[in-house]
Amino acid sequence: MQFTRFFFPSLRNEFIFNCRTKLKPTYHTWHEKVANVLPNNVDNNSDVFKENADKMNILVENLENLINKIVLGGGEAARKRHLERDKLLPRNRISRLLDNGSPFLELSQLAGYKLYTDEIPAGGIITGIGCVKGVECMIVANDSTVKGGTYYPITVKKHLRAQEIARENRLPCIYLVDSGGANLPQQAEVFPDRDHFGRIFFNQAAMSSEGISQIAVVMGSCTAGGAYVPAMADESIIVAKQGTIFLAGPPLVKAATGEVISAEELGGADLHCRISGVTDHYASNDEHALQTARKIVETLNLSKKPDLLIKKPEEPLYSASELGGIVGDNLRKSFDVKNVIARIVDGSRFEEFKELYGTTLITGFAHLYGYPVGIVANNGILFSESALKGAHFIELCAQRGIPLIFLQNITGFMVGSSAEAGGIAKNGAKMVTAVSCAKVPKLTVIIGGSFGAGNYGMCGRAYSPRFLWMWPNARISVMGGEQAASVLAQIRKEAEAKKKKGETWSMEEEEKFKKPIRERFEVEGHPYFSSARLWDDGIINPADTRKVLGLALSATLNAPIEKTRFVKKIIRFKSDAKDEDIEKTEKKITELGGKITGKTTITGKTLMVTLPAGTITTFDADSHVDGIEDDAVVTTQ
């Protein structure tokens, strides 16, 4: 993955910032003294650091070798045939489409890896975000060197994920079409269901209706249902003697009607530009078509106006190349996640929130390429206190419209009788609710383990982060392999004991039972297994984390930050409630980002309040949250 130039706050942004405040920012020396710069607690000369770095380097090297193979696309013979037809290879098409020297944030490079008996490099389609005439766009390019660009199930899933990202972040879509349509042997898994091939065209129509531009460049075959990609685009381009569009190709036309006709006569550029009007622009070759697409983007009349106060970007004080040495590849070894944060955020500055409370979860405010962000990072298992702290912080960010970054390294929530008695299920639910309801952009990076309900509380895939990335050392499962093997072995032992009237397993029998379970969890929890199935948006080199997050965050800010819905509530107290009880409740409302909209004492002590939707469970009368008394009864208005 190459990063050569980034589109982050410019001098124009600073000018807008200064005009909004009507004052130029003033800095004093004491400001620097109170700024919370994270210290460097890493000894990069230690044996532990060197061992970790060596192991991470091996993982990164293996990943890069695999990606270098994937980006070649189909086999050498397929690439040769493609070039002999005077067609640019798909990645060269993307390179010529994008602004010179600008980065391309490619998504899901490992899609389809070891998923089928056939090799489907990158799932047969290339997707990613890049700048065209200064506008961040979603690029979707078929790779006809891979099975003729036909759609396997994973190809459809990857195409739909690209459209989902485009729609959430209001990115114009540019489709570089060169596909034979659905892969017929896979038709049962490609054609009929809701999230199959037809959903692509549904999404095109929906996005166009919402003002998200759809541009198609037909650079090869565009057959059957695939013909709707250019037909449903706002503007379409077709390459002469190369691009074709038809619902049924010459063989099917002959079989159905007896008519003998060439592909060019049936659906070539001359027909569709001069007669049918299906396409809008005639291009003589790939280069001409891509330049035409760039000119179309220039006419979209788009300007990016982030709903955030932007600072001048700063590089971190510490090198991102040290991240591998900090983390390593052994999930059983702990590390201080603040050392990771210090190598990602601007100036290594981090304003920590609730530093002394719930210390296994780190929360706080920082800047990334000048943009304000809230960071939620694991530093151990989640206890009740950690979950409540996380919920509180997420709700604050939602109230203030600040994007959230989740750094996952989580084995799960605390278990056991003490944890259950302390309300871990309820308190964990509060954090999950806050994550679910917060409407600000959410970005997730799995930097270690992602297990069980901890995945949910830390904004896993099911909680719709705008983007989710994994490091090559990461693991994702419902639980660890050893834990799963032990649980299943215990269940089997109890069942066998009942059948055999008290006979127990030998150690050898138990190990024989456990081994395949551990091996299966190791395979299915591997990041390659995850990325092949699009459980994430890609595996990244830890050293690139800041750059990837910066590009992703920049893309999210093309859409206005949605306001988190606030809920009106009435809090009624019993007649014997004390004034200090009500004062504590008022304080808690303020802490949760709520507002008191009215009070009454005529028919009893009552508060009318508005609260973020994610704080509903916090006001449950049985929650025993500090500052909320048991005699406070809450009802939704």
URUR-V114541 format. One record per run of one state. SS is the DSSP state (a for helix, b for strand, c for the rest). FROM is the first residue (numbers start at 0). LEN is the number of residues. If there is no record, write none. Layout:
SS_FROM_LEN, SS_FROM_LEN
//
This chain:
c_0_10, a_10_11, c_21_7, a_28_6, c_34_2, b_36_1, c_37_9, a_46_24, c_70_5, a_75_9, c_84_5, a_89_8, c_97_6, b_103_4, c_107_13, a_120_4, b_124_8, c_132_2, b_134_8, c_142_4, a_146_3, c_149_1, b_150_1, c_151_1, a_152_17, c_169_2, b_171_8, c_179_2, b_181_1, c_182_1, a_183_6, c_189_8, a_197_12, c_209_4, b_213_10, a_223_8, c_231_3, b_234_5, c_239_4, b_243_3, c_246_3, a_249_8, c_257_5, a_262_5, c_267_1, a_268_8, c_276_4, b_280_3, c_283_2, a_285_13, c_298_21, a_319_8, c_327_9, a_336_5, c_341_4, a_345_3, b_348_1, c_349_1, b_350_3, c_353_7, b_360_8, c_368_2, b_370_8, c_378_3, b_381_1, c_382_1, a_383_17, c_400_2, b_402_8, c_410_2, b_412_1, c_413_3, a_416_5, c_421_2, a_423_14, c_437_4, b_441_10, c_451_1, a_452_5, c_457_3, a_460_3, c_463_3, b_466_5, c_471_3, b_474_3, c_477_3, a_480_19, c_499_7, a_506_18, c_524_1, b_525_1, a_526_6, c_532_6, b_538_2, c_540_1, a_541_15, c_556_9, b_565_8, c_573_5, a_578_13, c_591_3, b_594_6, c_600_5, b_605_7, a_612_3, c_615_1, a_616_3, c_619_12, b_631_5, c_636_1
//
